[in-house]
Amino acid sequence: MTGMNSKTLESTYEERVGSGKKDGFRTGFAAQDFEDITAIFVLAKTWGAAHHFIHKTDLDRKFRIPVKYLTRVKQIQYAHNRSNTLIIALERYAENEDNKKCISLAKQKNLRFLNYKFS
C-alpha cells in the first residue's frame, strides 16, 4: 500500500478494512482517508452498484464530501481540482468500455484511486 500523500492512492479493501462491516461493505472509513479530498467519484459496472455502494457507506453525510457516480469521461476532463479528487473503483468496473476510457484518462491526470473489493 502506498502512502496517503502519493499522487495515486492504490490499496485494496482487504488491506484497509476495519472491523466495521455492514452487508459486505466497509462502513468504517477513517477521516484521514478523506483529509484533503473535495470530490469523490464512484466507478462501477452499473449505476445500481454505484448507488448501492454510496447508500450503504454513507460517505457524503459522514465526511460532507459530494459523492457522484462516474458516468462520463467528461467528468474527469473538467475536474477543477484534480489533486483533491478521489475515484473509488468498485470491483468489476473494467467490464465496461466507457469505464476503461475513464480510468486511462484519470491515470493520465494523476487522480487518486481506491480499489474497493466486496467481501
C-alpha atoms as a printed R data frame, in Angstrom:
    type eleno elety resid chain resno       x      y       z
1   ATOM     1    CA   MET     A     1   0.000  0.000   0.000
2   ATOM     2    CA   THR     A     2   1.340  3.406  -0.896
3   ATOM     3    CA   GLY     A     3   1.248  6.397   1.409
4   ATOM     4    CA   MET     A     4  -1.647  8.816   1.607
5   ATOM     5    CA   ASN     A     5   0.491 11.648   0.217
6   ATOM     6    CA   SER     A     6   1.275  9.897  -3.054
7   ATOM     7    CA   LYS     A     7  -0.402 11.174  -6.190
8   ATOM     8    CA   THR     A     8  -2.132  7.874  -6.876
9   ATOM     9    CA   LEU     A     9  -3.710  6.119  -3.938
10  ATOM    10    CA   GLU     A    10  -3.766  2.392  -4.528
11  ATOM    11    CA   SER     A    11  -4.983 -0.084  -1.970
12  ATOM    12    CA   THR     A    12  -7.459 -2.867  -1.662
13  ATOM    13    CA   TYR     A    13 -10.363 -3.446   0.606
14  ATOM    14    CA   GLU     A    14  -8.620 -6.325   2.379
15  ATOM    15    CA   GLU     A    15  -5.582 -4.201   3.263
16  ATOM    16    CA   ARG     A    16  -7.570 -1.295   4.658
17  ATOM    17    CA   VAL     A    17 -10.729 -2.821   6.118
18  ATOM    18    CA   GLY     A    18 -11.548 -2.147   9.721
19  ATOM    19    CA   SER     A    19 -13.790 -4.200  11.952
20  ATOM    20    CA   GLY     A    20 -16.908 -2.278  10.917
21  ATOM    21    CA   LYS     A    21 -18.701 -4.012   8.055
22  ATOM    22    CA   LYS     A    22 -22.337 -3.952   7.067
23  ATOM    23    CA   ASP     A    23 -23.726 -6.261   4.371
24  ATOM    24    CA   GLY     A    24 -20.240 -6.813   2.949
25  ATOM    25    CA   PHE     A    25 -19.494 -3.086   2.755
26  ATOM    26    CA   ARG     A    26 -16.805 -1.353   4.709
27  ATOM    27    CA   THR     A    27 -18.505  1.244   6.867
28  ATOM    28    CA   GLY     A    28 -15.520  2.237   8.981
29  ATOM    29    CA   PHE     A    29 -13.680  4.574   6.638
30  ATOM    30    CA   ALA     A    30 -11.285  6.755   8.603
31  ATOM    31    CA   ALA     A    31 -11.373 10.538   8.418
32  ATOM    32    CA   GLN     A    32  -7.714 10.517   7.385
33  ATOM    33    CA   ASP     A    33  -8.691  8.686   4.190
34  ATOM    34    CA   PHE     A    34 -10.528 11.824   3.053
35  ATOM    35    CA   GLU     A    35  -8.468 14.600   4.691
36  ATOM    36    CA   ASP     A    36  -7.854 16.729   1.622
37  ATOM    37    CA   ILE     A    37 -10.497 15.253  -0.694
38  ATOM    38    CA   THR     A    38 -13.103 17.638  -2.103
39  ATOM    39    CA   ALA     A    39 -14.913 15.284  -4.512
40  ATOM    40    CA   ILE     A    40 -15.427 11.531  -4.784
41  ATOM    41    CA   PHE     A    41 -16.401  9.671  -7.938
42  ATOM    42    CA   VAL     A    42 -17.566  6.055  -7.784
43  ATOM    43    CA   LEU     A    43 -16.668  3.949 -10.797
44  ATOM    44    CA   ALA     A    44 -18.778  0.801 -11.142
45  ATOM    45    CA   LYS     A    45 -20.039 -1.541 -13.822
46  ATOM    46    CA   THR     A    46 -23.617 -0.307 -13.402
47  ATOM    47    CA   TRP     A    47 -25.392  2.665 -11.907
48  ATOM    48    CA   GLY     A    48 -27.173  0.343  -9.456
49  ATOM    49    CA   ALA     A    49 -23.922 -0.966  -7.993
50  ATOM    50    CA   ALA     A    50 -22.592  2.558  -7.521
51  ATOM    51    CA   HIS     A    51 -25.845  3.757  -5.971
52  ATOM    52    CA   HIS     A    52 -25.895  0.781  -3.595
53  ATOM    53    CA   PHE     A    53 -22.289  1.491  -2.536
54  ATOM    54    CA   ILE     A    54 -22.993  5.197  -1.979
55  ATOM    55    CA   HIS     A    55 -26.128  4.431   0.031
56  ATOM    56    CA   LYS     A    56 -24.537  1.715   2.202
57  ATOM    57    CA   THR     A    57 -21.310  3.548   3.013
58  ATOM    58    CA   ASP     A    58 -22.981  6.950   3.511
59  ATOM    59    CA   LEU     A    59 -19.724  8.784   2.714
60  ATOM    60    CA   ASP     A    60 -21.407 12.010   1.642
61  ATOM    61    CA   ARG     A    61 -23.064 12.501   5.020
62  ATOM    62    CA   LYS     A    62 -20.192 11.282   7.189
63  ATOM    63    CA   PHE     A    63 -17.485 13.401   5.600
64  ATOM    64    CA   ARG     A    64 -19.562 16.108   3.881
65  ATOM    65    CA   ILE     A    65 -17.953 15.408   0.521
66  ATOM    66    CA   PRO     A    66 -20.008 15.198  -2.678
67  ATOM    67    CA   VAL     A    67 -20.091 11.612  -3.960
68  ATOM    68    CA   LYS     A    68 -21.126 11.011  -7.564
69  ATOM    69    CA   TYR     A    69 -21.332  8.096  -9.944
70  ATOM    70    CA   LEU     A    70 -18.655  8.463 -12.612
71  ATOM    71    CA   THR     A    71 -20.532  8.123 -15.886
72  ATOM    72    CA   ARG     A    72 -18.629 10.090 -18.484
73  ATOM    73    CA   VAL     A    73 -15.051 10.853 -19.394
74  ATOM    74    CA   LYS     A    74 -16.140 14.496 -19.455
75  ATOM    75    CA   GLN     A    75 -16.407 14.472 -15.645
76  ATOM    76    CA   ILE     A    76 -12.696 13.704 -15.402
77  ATOM    77    CA   GLN     A    77 -11.735 16.218 -18.085
78  ATOM    78    CA   TYR     A    78 -13.454 19.045 -16.217
79  ATOM    79    CA   ALA     A    79 -12.424 18.127 -12.679
80  ATOM    80    CA   HIS     A    80 -11.361 21.519 -11.340
81  ATOM    81    CA   ASN     A    81  -9.046 20.492  -8.537
82  ATOM    82    CA   ARG     A    82  -7.743 17.159  -9.698
83  ATOM    83    CA   SER     A    83  -5.335 16.620  -6.820
84  ATOM    84    CA   ASN     A    84  -8.262 16.639  -4.386
85  ATOM    85    CA   THR     A    85 -10.423 14.212  -6.355
86  ATOM    86    CA   LEU     A    86 -10.705 10.544  -5.373
87  ATOM    87    CA   ILE     A    87 -12.020  7.770  -7.598
88  ATOM    88    CA   ILE     A    88 -13.329  4.705  -5.783
89  ATOM    89    CA   ALA     A    89 -13.262  1.865  -8.294
90  ATOM    90    CA   LEU     A    90 -15.616 -0.957  -7.361
91  ATOM    91    CA   GLU     A    91 -14.707 -4.460  -8.463
92  ATOM    92    CA   ARG     A    92 -15.853 -5.429 -11.978
93  ATOM    93    CA   TYR     A    93 -15.703 -1.799 -13.158
94  ATOM    94    CA   ALA     A    94 -13.435 -2.762 -16.057
95  ATOM    95    CA   GLU     A    95 -16.137 -4.869 -17.700
96  ATOM    96    CA   ASN     A    96 -17.488 -1.676 -19.266
97  ATOM    97    CA   GLU     A    97 -15.669  0.005 -22.194
98  ATOM    98    CA   ASP     A    98 -16.532  3.540 -21.059
99  ATOM    99    CA   ASN     A    99 -15.056  2.789 -17.643
100 ATOM   100    CA   LYS     A   100 -11.796  1.700 -19.253
101 ATOM   101    CA   LYS     A   101 -11.607  5.068 -21.011
102 ATOM   102    CA   CYS     A   102 -12.319  6.878 -17.735
103 ATOM   103    CA   ILE     A   103  -9.551  5.011 -15.927
104 ATOM   104    CA   SER     A   104  -6.960  5.625 -18.635
105 ATOM   105    CA   LEU     A   105  -7.720  9.359 -18.660
106 ATOM   106    CA   ALA     A   106  -7.735  9.515 -14.861
107 ATOM   107    CA   LYS     A   107  -4.299  7.881 -14.756
108 ATOM   108    CA   GLN     A   108  -3.002 10.461 -17.219
109 ATOM   109    CA   LYS     A   109  -4.311 13.240 -14.983
110 ATOM   110    CA   ASN     A   110  -2.829 11.655 -11.816
111 ATOM   111    CA   LEU     A   111  -6.101 11.319  -9.924
112 ATOM   112    CA   ARG     A   112  -6.173  9.343  -6.696
113 ATOM   113    CA   PHE     A   113  -7.647  5.827  -6.727
114 ATOM   114    CA   LEU     A   114  -9.057  3.492  -4.142
115 ATOM   115    CA   ASN     A   115  -9.768 -0.028  -5.393
116 ATOM   116    CA   TYR     A   116 -12.714 -1.372  -3.424
117 ATOM   117    CA   LYS     A   117 -13.450 -5.095  -3.303
118 ATOM   118    CA   PHE     A   118 -16.517 -6.582  -1.704
119 ATOM   119    CA   SER     A   119 -16.121 -9.265   0.934
